[in-house]
Amino acid sequence: QVQLVESGGGLVQAGGSLRLSCAASGRTFSSYVMGWYRQAPGKQRELVATITSGGTTNYADSVKGRFTISRDGAKNTVYLQMNSLKPEDTAVYYCNVRSVLRDTSYWGQGTQVTVSS
């Protein structure tokens, strides 16, 4: 059974930094895209960033230049380094792993990120 365990959320002032981690277990994730999504109150869940097993990354325009996604294949862990945080980054951040071979996707439980002005 696939499990995604997120950590690293919290409260930070605007301009600060946080690093999110998501440890995946239950299978080999070499054929999975790993990523982060977020959902702010009253808004739809949106893509933040994704990374393939080969290291190809994709970012939402709103976070380009501020956030960096990375991946440790040996640890089945994906990270999101968030710098220059803004109040509008406040949301619940969800880890996601998605198979490139079949229609399968898994979500973490979410971790709250709150940025105060």
C-alpha positions as CSV (number, residue, x, y, z in Angstrom):
1,Q,0.0,0.0,0.0
2,V,1.4,3.4,-1.0
3,Q,1.9,5.9,1.8
4,L,3.0,9.5,1.6
5,V,4.2,11.2,4.7
6,E,4.6,14.9,4.5
7,S,6.5,17.2,6.9
8,G,7.9,20.7,7.2
9,G,4.9,22.9,7.2
10,G,4.4,25.7,9.7
11,L,4.1,29.4,10.3
12,V,6.6,31.8,8.8
13,Q,6.8,35.6,8.2
14,A,6.7,37.0,4.7
15,G,10.1,36.7,3.1
16,G,11.0,33.7,5.1
17,S,11.7,30.1,4.0
18,L,10.3,26.6,4.6
19,R,11.3,23.2,3.3
20,L,8.6,20.5,2.8
21,S,9.4,16.8,2.6
22,C,7.4,13.9,1.4
23,A,8.5,10.4,2.0
24,A,6.8,7.8,-0.2
25,S,6.7,4.1,0.6
26,G,4.9,1.0,-0.6
27,R,6.5,0.5,-4.1
28,T,9.2,1.6,-6.4
29,F,8.6,5.1,-7.7
30,S,11.1,5.3,-10.6
31,S,8.2,5.5,-13.0
32,Y,6.3,8.1,-11.1
33,V,6.2,11.8,-11.3
34,M,6.4,13.4,-7.8
35,G,5.0,16.8,-7.0
36,W,3.4,19.3,-4.8
37,Y,0.0,20.9,-5.0
38,R,-1.7,23.4,-2.8
39,Q,-5.2,24.5,-1.8
40,A,-6.0,27.8,-0.2
41,P,-9.3,28.4,1.6
42,G,-12.1,28.8,-0.9
43,K,-9.9,27.9,-3.9
44,Q,-9.3,24.9,-6.0
45,R,-6.3,22.7,-5.6
46,E,-3.5,23.9,-7.9
47,L,-0.2,22.6,-9.1
48,V,2.9,24.0,-7.4
49,A,5.7,21.9,-8.9
50,T,6.5,18.5,-10.3
51,I,9.6,16.5,-11.0
52,T,10.2,13.3,-13.0
53,S,12.5,10.5,-12.1
54,G,14.9,12.0,-14.7
55,G,14.9,15.4,-13.0
56,T,12.7,17.3,-15.3
57,T,10.8,20.0,-13.4
58,N,7.7,22.0,-13.9
59,Y,6.6,25.0,-11.9
60,A,3.6,27.2,-11.6
61,D,4.3,30.7,-12.8
62,S,3.5,32.1,-9.3
63,V,6.4,30.2,-7.7
64,K,9.1,30.3,-10.4
65,G,12.3,31.7,-9.1
66,R,11.2,31.2,-5.4
67,F,10.5,27.5,-5.0
68,T,12.7,24.6,-5.9
69,I,11.6,21.0,-6.2
70,S,14.0,18.1,-5.8
71,R,13.9,14.4,-5.4
72,D,16.0,11.7,-3.8
73,G,15.4,8.5,-5.6
74,A,17.2,6.3,-3.1
75,K,14.9,7.7,-0.3
76,N,11.8,7.9,-2.4
77,T,11.5,11.4,-1.1
78,V,10.5,14.7,-2.8
79,Y,11.3,18.1,-1.3
80,L,10.0,21.6,-1.9
81,Q,12.3,24.4,-0.9
82,M,10.2,27.6,-0.5
83,N,12.0,30.9,-0.4
84,S,10.8,34.5,-0.4
85,L,7.4,33.3,0.9
86,K,4.4,35.6,0.4
87,P,1.1,35.7,2.3
88,E,-0.6,34.4,-0.9
89,D,1.4,31.2,-0.6
90,T,-0.6,30.3,2.5
91,A,-2.4,27.0,1.8
92,V,-2.5,23.3,2.6
93,Y,0.3,21.7,0.6
94,Y,-0.2,18.2,-0.7
95,C,2.3,15.7,-2.0
96,N,1.3,13.7,-5.0
97,V,2.9,10.8,-6.9
98,R,1.5,9.9,-10.3
99,S,2.4,6.9,-12.4
100,V,3.5,7.5,-16.0
101,L,2.6,4.0,-17.0
102,R,-1.0,3.7,-15.7
103,D,-3.8,5.9,-14.4
104,T,-2.7,5.8,-10.8
105,S,-2.2,8.7,-8.4
106,Y,-1.7,9.0,-4.7
107,W,-2.0,12.0,-2.3
108,G,-0.5,12.8,1.0
109,Q,-2.6,14.1,3.9
110,G,-1.5,17.7,3.5
111,T,0.6,20.0,5.5
112,Q,-0.4,23.6,6.4
113,V,1.8,26.5,5.4
114,T,0.9,29.9,6.8
115,V,2.8,33.0,5.8
116,S,2.1,36.1,7.9
117,S,2.5,39.6,6.5
